[in-house]
Amino acid sequence: MLSQRAYDTLLARGEDRRELILSVAQRFLARNGWRSTSLAQIAREAGLTPAGLLHHFESKDQLLHAVLDARDNDDNARVDRTGDLVEQLRKLPKRFEESPELVGMYAVLLIENLEPDAPLHDRLLGRYQAALDAVEAGIRRGQHAGRYRTDVGPAVKAVEIVAFLNGMETSWLLDRSLPLTAIFEDYIQSLEQQLMPAATS
């Protein structure tokens, strides 16, 4: 029978191998998309046999969802969904630069799954709707606190903001030399002018 220490060591190695597989999968997905990426390619790059990979992920579909889970977990760790919306937007250029493969992977998967019958369409649509809800809630919090104008429609403005973020992801992936921080700051200043109440004399 395995000792507790030996079991813990095996468990840690398994987790390390799992993280390696996820990292390799992210790189392939960002570069090739899901349709052009095979489990054999991922296994080979991770130093495994296909059977070894399937020990950690039972199918290509399960691996795909695990990669998306990792992306969602990364988002959740970086975003304060109860904080000020504008300040959260200011943090996004750093996130782009720190996690380019996650940004690239998501952008590619989104394009691959636009059709309603695509395998990830429902999940990605749900994630888009969750992003809209989070931005809309941030605007409403600002309005209730008196920081934002109440004549701005939160739902419509949320669509605009999320569209800007998705567009910036694609633009930056095409041209990594774009001055992300300056572009975001310019947009945020315009957004503040639209959201902030007019100063009273």
Secondary structure in CASP SS format (residue, H / E / C, confidence):
PFRMAT SS
TARGET T0000
AUTHOR 0000-0000-0000
METHOD secondary structure of the structure
MODEL  1
M C 1.00
L C 1.00
S C 1.00
Q H 1.00
R H 1.00
A H 1.00
Y H 1.00
D H 1.00
T H 1.00
L H 1.00
L H 1.00
A H 1.00
R H 1.00
G H 1.00
E H 1.00
D H 1.00
R H 1.00
R H 1.00
E H 1.00
L H 1.00
I H 1.00
L H 1.00
S H 1.00
V H 1.00
A H 1.00
Q H 1.00
R H 1.00
F H 1.00
L H 1.00
A H 1.00
R H 1.00
N H 1.00
G C 1.00
W C 1.00
R C 1.00
S C 1.00
T C 1.00
S C 1.00
L H 1.00
A H 1.00
Q H 1.00
I H 1.00
A H 1.00
R H 1.00
E H 1.00
A C 1.00
G C 1.00
L C 1.00
T C 1.00
P H 1.00
A H 1.00
G H 1.00
L H 1.00
L H 1.00
H H 1.00
H H 1.00
F C 1.00
E C 1.00
S C 1.00
K H 1.00
D H 1.00
Q H 1.00
L H 1.00
L H 1.00
H H 1.00
A H 1.00
V H 1.00
L H 1.00
D H 1.00
A H 1.00
R H 1.00
D H 1.00
N H 1.00
D H 1.00
D H 1.00
N H 1.00
A H 1.00
R H 1.00
V C 1.00
D C 1.00
R C 1.00
T C 1.00
G C 1.00
D C 1.00
L H 1.00
V H 1.00
E H 1.00
Q H 1.00
L H 1.00
R H 1.00
K C 1.00
L H 1.00
P H 1.00
K H 1.00
R H 1.00
F H 1.00
E H 1.00
E H 1.00
S C 1.00
P H 1.00
E H 1.00
L H 1.00
V H 1.00
G H 1.00
M H 1.00
Y H 1.00
A H 1.00
V H 1.00
L H 1.00
L H 1.00
I H 1.00
E H 1.00
N C 1.00
L C 1.00
E C 1.00
P C 1.00
D C 1.00
A C 1.00
P C 1.00
L C 1.00
H H 1.00
D H 1.00
R H 1.00
L H 1.00
L H 1.00
G H 1.00
R H 1.00
Y H 1.00
Q H 1.00
A H 1.00
A H 1.00
L H 1.00
D H 1.00
A H 1.00
V H 1.00
E H 1.00
A H 1.00
G H 1.00
I H 1.00
R H 1.00
R H 1.00
G H 1.00
Q H 1.00
H H 1.00
A C 1.00
G C 1.00
R C 1.00
Y C 1.00
R C 1.00
T C 1.00
D C 1.00
V C 1.00
G C 1.00
P H 1.00
A H 1.00
V H 1.00
K H 1.00
A H 1.00
V H 1.00
E H 1.00
I H 1.00
V H 1.00
A H 1.00
F H 1.00
L H 1.00
N H 1.00
G H 1.00
M H 1.00
E H 1.00
T H 1.00
S H 1.00
W H 1.00
L H 1.00
L H 1.00
D C 1.00
R C 1.00
S C 1.00
L C 1.00
P C 1.00
L H 1.00
T H 1.00
A H 1.00
I H 1.00
F H 1.00
E H 1.00
D H 1.00
Y H 1.00
I H 1.00
Q H 1.00
S H 1.00
L H 1.00
E H 1.00
Q H 1.00
Q H 1.00
L H 1.00
M C 1.00
P C 1.00
A C 1.00
A C 1.00
T C 1.00
S C 1.00
END
